[in-house]
């Protein structure tokens, strides 16, 4: 094989390697971006759901300001637990027990 042909082959191999590395890097960055975007959207949905629940409880149970603050903390804590633990039903039940403990007997009956 002549040195010119060898050089052309080496250049084509180099171009191919650079192309493959670029495509792999681009695909990896795209996957990472999509994963982070999905996590951010999930967090927004959960925050909105917690806000809706808290507003509904405020309207239906006539919560005091202190109860609102405490229940908001319970909901935030539960959201963190759910992201770390697979036992969502147990977390939800525990959250309901913790919220009921913050309510008056009349509010508990409505909750």
N, C-alpha and C positions, 0 to 999 in steps of 0.2 A: 504494500500500500504506500502510495507516495506521501510525502510529508504534507502536501496541500490537502489531500483527501483526509488525512489523519486530523489535521487542524480543523477542517470543516466538520468532521464527525464530533470532535471535542466541543466545538462551538454549539452544535445542535444539542448535544447532550447537556451542556451547561444551560442553554435556553430552556430545555425541557425540565430540568431540575428546578430552575428558578420559577417556572410556571407552576409546577406542582406544589412547591413550597408556598407560593403566593396564594394559590387556590385553597390549600389546607389552612393557612393562616386566616384568610378571609372567612372561610366556613366556620372556623372556631370562634372568631370574634362575633360573627352573626349569631351563632348559637348562644353565646354568653349574653349578648345584648337582648335576645328574645327571652331568655330565662329571667333576666333581671326585670325586664318590662312586665312579664307575667306575674312575678312576685309583687311588683309595685301595684299592679292592678288588683291583685288579690287583697293586698293590705287596704287599698282604698275601698273595696267592696265590704270588707269586714268592718272597717271604721264606719262606713255609712250604715251598715246593719246595726251596729251598736248604737249609733246616734238615733236611728229610727226607734229602736227598742226603748232607749232612755226617754225620748220625747213622749212615746206612748205611755210609759210608766208614769211620767210626770203628769200627764193629762188625766189618766185614769185613777191614779193613786194619790194625787195631791201631795207629792213628795215635798219635804222641806229642802232647803238649800244644802244642808249638811247631808241629807240622804242622797241627793243628786251627786254630790262629790264622792261619797263613799261608794255608791253603786257604779259610778263611772270607773273608779279604781278597780272594783271587782271585775267589771267587764274587760278592762284592759289586761288585767292579770290573767283572766281566763283565755283571752286571745293569745297571749304569749304561751300559756300552757298548751293550748291546742296546736300551736305550731311545733312544739317540741315533743308531744306525746301522742301516741296513736289511739288512746282510750278516750275518744271525744264524748261518748255518752256519759262516762263517769265524771268528766270535767264539767259537762253541762249540768248534771245533777248536783254536783258540788257547788257550782255557781249559783244555782237556784236556792240551795240551802243557805248559802252565805248572804244572798240578797234578802231572803225572807227574814233572816236574823236582824236586818237593818230596818225592817218595816214595823209599824204598829200593828196590833191585832186586827184592827179594822182593815188596814191596807193588806195584810196577809190574806184575809178572806177574799179580797178582790184579786189578788195576785194569783 
